[in-house]
Amino acid sequence: MPAMRMPITLPSTTNVSPRLRILQHAQLAIAGLAFFAFLVTFLIPFRHKLFTLSLLYTPLLTSITTIFFVVREQKNAEAGTLSKQKYVKYQVLKMVAAIGMSFIGFIGYLASAPAEADQDQHHPGTQGMWLNGVKIGRWQGLLLWLNFFNWVFLWASLFYSCCMTSKKQGAIALAGDEANIGIDDDTANDEAIARDLQARDPNWQA
């Protein structure tokens, strides 16, 4: 019998820098929590189930594109081909895709608003947060926090791609002429290089 293979396998991240690995794992964790929260919301009865599910439309849709790009990042990092330029491109595409998906999710959120007769009564002096005529409970509040941290880590990866330290080799590598800048640790030290330059310069020769 032919061996069964998983459709998606995450490559090893041993070559990825610790900060990049943290961002990738955080984004994958948010995606996993979004799918888990959707399953819980779908199975457990809530008074405004459709509205509660609509709070997950944006995290769910953005998680699809996030997982796709994170897997691409990890595969390139394992192969040693994840240059800074390529990583920046991935983050820009990831953010553009997330904004597009969030627009679709926002339309679904507006369409899921309960009818006026089914909305919670908002009496004067009542404390709490209200969205689309629904008083936000504890579970809905957790879903809003999930959406918040989803965007936090998306923006964090974009900012990290712009201000991270470039490297000649490894998980984040430079391409082109920039790859020749700098001296590797295993090459000659500065004193030896200076002596070599002096030996080549006729002004320093006896």
C-alpha positions as CSV (number, residue, x, y, z in Angstrom):
1,M,0.0,0.0,0.0
2,P,1.3,3.5,-0.7
3,A,2.3,5.5,2.3
4,M,-0.1,8.2,3.5
5,R,1.3,11.7,3.6
6,M,-0.1,14.7,5.4
7,P,-1.1,17.5,2.9
8,I,0.8,20.1,5.0
9,T,4.0,19.4,6.8
10,L,5.9,22.2,8.6
11,P,9.6,22.0,8.1
12,S,12.2,22.1,10.8
13,T,12.9,25.6,12.1
14,T,16.3,24.9,13.5
15,N,17.9,27.4,11.0
16,V,15.4,30.2,11.9
17,S,16.5,32.9,14.3
18,P,14.8,32.8,17.7
19,R,12.8,36.0,17.2
20,L,11.6,35.0,13.8
21,R,10.6,31.6,15.2
22,I,8.6,33.2,18.0
23,L,6.7,35.4,15.5
24,Q,5.9,32.4,13.3
25,H,4.8,30.2,16.2
26,A,2.7,33.0,17.6
27,Q,0.9,33.5,14.3
28,L,0.3,29.8,13.9
29,A,-1.0,29.7,17.5
30,I,-3.4,32.5,16.8
31,A,-4.6,30.6,13.7
32,G,-5.1,27.4,15.7
33,L,-7.0,29.3,18.4
34,A,-9.2,30.9,15.8
35,F,-10.2,27.5,14.4
36,F,-10.7,26.0,17.9
37,A,-12.8,29.0,18.9
38,F,-15.0,28.6,15.8
39,L,-15.6,25.0,16.6
40,V,-16.5,25.8,20.3
41,T,-18.8,28.6,19.2
42,F,-20.5,26.4,16.6
43,L,-21.1,23.5,19.0
44,I,-22.0,25.4,22.2
45,P,-25.4,27.1,22.1
46,F,-25.2,30.9,22.4
47,R,-28.0,33.4,22.4
48,H,-26.6,35.3,19.4
49,K,-24.8,32.4,17.7
50,L,-24.6,34.0,14.3
51,F,-23.3,37.3,15.6
52,T,-20.7,35.5,17.8
53,L,-19.5,33.5,14.8
54,S,-19.1,36.7,12.9
55,L,-16.5,37.9,15.4
56,L,-14.4,35.1,14.1
57,Y,-14.7,35.7,10.4
58,T,-11.7,38.0,10.2
59,P,-9.4,35.8,12.4
60,L,-10.4,32.7,10.4
61,L,-10.0,34.2,7.0
62,T,-6.7,35.9,7.8
63,S,-5.4,32.7,9.4
64,I,-5.7,30.9,6.0
65,T,-3.3,33.3,4.3
66,T,-1.1,33.6,7.4
67,I,-0.6,29.8,7.5
68,F,0.2,29.8,3.8
69,F,2.9,32.4,4.0
70,V,4.4,31.1,7.3
71,V,4.9,27.7,5.7
72,R,6.6,29.4,2.8
73,E,8.9,31.3,5.2
74,Q,9.8,28.1,7.1
75,K,10.5,26.1,3.9
76,N,12.8,28.9,2.6
77,A,14.5,29.3,6.0
78,E,15.2,25.5,6.1
79,A,16.7,25.7,2.6
80,G,18.8,28.7,3.5
81,T,17.2,30.8,0.8
82,L,15.1,33.2,3.0
83,S,16.8,36.5,2.2
84,K,15.7,39.7,3.9
85,Q,14.2,40.9,0.7
86,K,12.2,37.8,0.3
87,Y,11.0,37.9,3.9
88,V,9.9,41.5,3.5
89,K,8.0,40.6,0.4
90,Y,6.3,37.8,2.3
91,Q,5.2,40.1,5.1
92,V,3.9,42.7,2.7
93,L,1.9,40.1,0.8
94,K,0.7,38.6,4.1
95,M,-0.5,42.0,5.3
96,V,-2.2,42.8,2.0
97,A,-4.0,39.4,2.0
98,A,-5.0,39.9,5.6
99,I,-6.5,43.3,4.9
100,G,-8.4,41.9,1.9
101,M,-9.7,39.0,4.0
102,S,-10.6,41.3,6.9
103,F,-12.7,43.3,4.5
104,I,-14.7,40.2,3.6
105,G,-15.0,39.3,7.3
106,F,-16.3,42.8,8.1
107,I,-19.0,42.5,5.5
108,G,-20.0,39.1,7.0
109,Y,-19.9,40.8,10.5
110,L,-22.3,43.5,9.3
111,A,-24.6,41.0,7.7
112,S,-24.8,38.9,10.9
113,A,-26.3,41.7,13.0
114,P,-29.4,40.5,14.7
115,A,-32.8,41.9,13.9
116,E,-33.9,44.9,16.0
117,A,-36.4,42.8,17.8
118,D,-33.7,40.3,18.8
119,Q,-31.2,42.8,20.0
120,D,-30.4,43.2,23.7
121,Q,-32.1,46.0,25.5
122,H,-29.7,48.8,26.2
123,H,-31.1,50.6,29.3
124,P,-29.7,53.9,30.4
125,G,-26.9,53.4,32.9
126,T,-26.2,49.8,31.8
127,Q,-22.5,49.1,31.8
128,G,-20.7,47.0,29.3
129,M,-19.7,47.0,25.6
130,W,-22.3,46.8,22.8
131,L,-21.8,45.8,19.2
132,N,-24.6,45.6,16.6
133,G,-27.2,45.8,19.3
134,V,-25.6,42.9,21.3
135,K,-24.1,43.2,24.7
136,I,-20.6,41.6,24.6
137,G,-20.3,38.8,27.1
138,R,-17.1,37.1,28.4
139,W,-16.8,34.6,25.4
140,Q,-17.4,37.3,22.8
141,G,-14.8,39.5,24.6
142,L,-12.2,36.7,24.3
143,L,-12.9,36.5,20.6
144,L,-12.3,40.2,20.3
145,W,-9.0,39.9,22.1
146,L,-8.1,37.0,19.7
147,N,-8.8,39.3,16.8
148,F,-6.7,42.0,18.4
149,F,-3.6,39.8,19.0
150,N,-4.0,38.4,15.4
151,W,-3.3,41.9,14.1
152,V,-0.6,42.6,16.7
153,F,1.5,39.7,15.5
154,L,0.8,40.5,11.8
155,W,2.1,44.0,12.3
156,A,5.0,42.7,14.5
157,S,6.2,40.5,11.7
158,L,6.0,43.3,9.2
159,F,8.0,45.7,11.5
160,Y,10.5,43.0,12.2
161,S,11.1,42.4,8.5
162,C,12.0,46.1,8.1
163,C,14.3,46.6,11.1
164,M,15.9,43.2,11.7
165,T,19.6,42.6,11.4
166,S,20.7,41.3,8.1
167,K,23.0,38.3,7.8
168,K,25.2,36.9,5.0
169,Q,24.1,33.4,5.6
170,G,21.4,31.5,7.6
171,A,17.7,32.0,8.0
172,I,17.8,35.6,6.9
173,A,20.5,36.2,4.2
174,L,21.4,39.1,2.0
175,A,21.4,38.7,-1.7
176,G,23.5,40.3,-4.5
177,D,26.4,42.7,-3.7
178,E,25.3,43.1,-0.1
179,A,26.2,39.5,0.5
180,N,29.9,40.4,0.1
181,I,29.8,43.0,2.8
182,G,31.5,42.1,6.1
183,I,34.0,39.5,7.3
184,D,33.2,36.1,8.4
185,D,34.3,34.9,11.9
186,D,36.5,32.2,10.4
187,T,38.6,34.5,8.2
188,A,41.7,36.3,9.1
189,N,41.6,38.9,11.9
190,D,41.9,42.6,11.3
191,E,45.6,42.8,12.1
192,A,46.4,40.1,9.5
193,I,44.3,42.0,6.9
194,A,46.1,45.2,7.7
195,R,49.5,43.5,7.2
196,D,48.4,42.1,3.9
197,L,47.3,45.5,2.7
198,Q,50.6,47.0,3.7
199,A,52.5,44.3,1.9
200,R,50.6,45.0,-1.3
201,D,51.0,48.8,-1.1
202,P,54.3,49.9,-2.8
203,N,54.4,53.0,-0.5
204,W,54.8,50.6,2.5
205,Q,57.5,48.5,0.9
206,A,61.2,49.1,1.7
